[in-house]
Amino acid sequence: MKLKSDSTKTLNVLVCLALFGSCFTAQAGAEKFIAGTAIPEFGQIAKVDSTLPIPKDIKFKIAFDMSKSAEVGKLNRQLESLARFINMHVAAGVKESDIELAMVVHGSAISDLADDTFYAKLHQGAPNANKALVKALVEHGVKFYICGQSAAYFDLNNGSLLPGVDMALSAMTAHGILAQQGFSENPF
């Protein structure tokens, strides 16, 4: 019996040490991220010694896709990725005028691009934490397209969209049009 008890204690100590160590590992990387210069309040970036050179004349035209809403009171990480994309490429020497981004939004994520009145109906009266981020992204030229089919399902109308957000017939339609306009689709 004593052997089993010692083994259990040893296992518990090892698990605690592993968890304790992982807390420090997760924290250590966060300090490497800093505010970008294009959108300093959102989308922190890290300096990277990249071996994939970015061509001097590159023009990015990328469509992103978002289908899941953020936790209430938190920023949607996929929206923050747009700010991060702009910040890291501007820091790498790409002219912001050569970055054209679009976000196609469907499913439950549509609430993250709606005004506080609509957002509150779906999220226990809470305000939409993504408003300032969406505003900053629109000011930096990001285009937003809400899936009209998802909007119909959730009873979202054009009047409840945040400024700068457009309604598309569907997410599939928006992606099809963006592809024909030369946008590549970001797989993340």
DAVEN-V304495 format. One record per residue. N is the residue number from 1. PSI is psi in whole degrees, -180 to 180 (none if undefined). OMEGA is omega in degrees with one decimal (none if undefined). Layout:
n	psi	omega
N	PSI	OMEGA
N	PSI	OMEGA
This chain:
n	psi	omega
1	-39	-178.8
2	-37	179.7
3	-44	179.4
4	-41	180.0
5	-43	178.1
6	-39	178.1
7	-42	179.3
8	-42	178.6
9	-43	179.9
10	-44	179.3
11	-43	178.9
12	-42	178.3
13	-43	179.9
14	-42	178.3
15	-45	178.8
16	-43	179.1
17	-41	179.1
18	-46	178.7
19	-43	178.8
20	-45	179.8
21	-37	-179.1
22	-28	176.3
23	-43	-180.0
24	-36	178.6
25	-45	-179.3
26	-37	-179.1
27	-34	-174.3
28	-38	-177.6
29	-30	-176.3
30	-31	-178.0
31	-15	-179.5
32	-11	-176.7
33	134	-177.7
34	167	176.3
35	142	174.4
36	170	-178.2
37	-26	-177.3
38	-49	-179.5
39	77	-171.3
40	-27	-176.7
41	-10	-178.8
42	156	172.0
43	57	178.6
44	151	-175.8
45	161	175.7
46	147	174.1
47	134	-177.6
48	136	175.4
49	79	-174.3
50	141	174.8
51	1	174.2
52	102	-176.7
53	143	175.2
54	118	-179.4
55	141	-177.1
56	-32	-176.2
57	21	-177.2
58	141	172.9
59	114	179.8
60	128	171.3
61	101	-171.8
62	134	174.4
63	133	176.9
64	164	-178.8
65	136	-177.5
66	125	-178.2
67	-7	-178.2
68	134	178.0
69	158	177.2
70	164	171.1
71	146	-180.0
72	132	178.6
73	-2	-178.6
74	157	175.3
75	146	174.5
76	120	-177.5
77	-31	179.5
78	-33	173.7
79	-41	179.0
80	-29	177.3
81	-33	177.3
82	-45	177.2
83	-41	178.9
84	-43	179.6
85	-49	-180.0
86	-50	-177.9
87	-47	-174.8
88	-33	-179.3
89	-34	173.6
90	-43	177.9
91	-28	179.7
92	4	175.0
93	2	177.6
94	134	177.1
95	136	-179.7
96	-31	178.2
97	-14	177.8
98	13	178.5
99	116	179.0
100	114	-176.8
101	148	174.6
102	148	176.7
103	123	175.3
104	125	-172.1
105	131	179.4
106	177	-179.4
107	-152	-176.8
108	-16	-178.8
109	-17	-177.9
110	-29	-179.5
111	-26	-179.7
112	-10	177.2
113	21	-179.4
114	160	179.1
115	170	-176.2
116	-35	-178.5
117	-50	179.2
118	-46	-178.4
119	-45	-177.7
120	-34	178.8
121	-34	-178.2
122	-15	-171.2
123	53	172.4
124	40	175.7
125	3	-177.3
126	150	173.1
127	159	-179.6
128	112	-178.6
129	-11	-175.7
130	-3	-174.6
131	-50	-177.2
132	-38	178.6
133	-46	178.9
134	-43	178.8
135	-46	179.6
136	-42	-180.0
137	-42	177.1
138	-41	178.5
139	-22	178.1
140	19	170.7
141	4	179.2
142	135	177.7
143	136	178.8
144	134	179.1
145	120	177.3
146	138	174.5
147	118	179.8
148	-30	179.5
149	-42	175.2
150	-40	179.0
151	-43	178.5
152	-42	-179.9
153	-43	-177.7
154	2	179.5
155	41	176.3
156	130	177.7
157	169	-176.6
158	-34	-178.5
159	-17	-179.7
160	2	179.2
161	147	173.9
162	152	178.1
163	135	179.3
164	-1	179.3
165	131	-178.9
166	155	177.7
167	129	175.0
168	161	176.1
169	-42	177.4
170	167	174.4
171	-39	179.4
172	-41	178.2
173	-48	-178.9
174	-46	179.1
175	-39	178.9
176	-44	179.5
177	-45	179.5
178	-40	177.9
179	-42	179.4
180	-21	176.7
181	5	175.4
182	11	177.4
183	134	170.1
184	157	179.6
185	126	177.0
186	125	-176.5
187	-1	-177.1
188	none	none
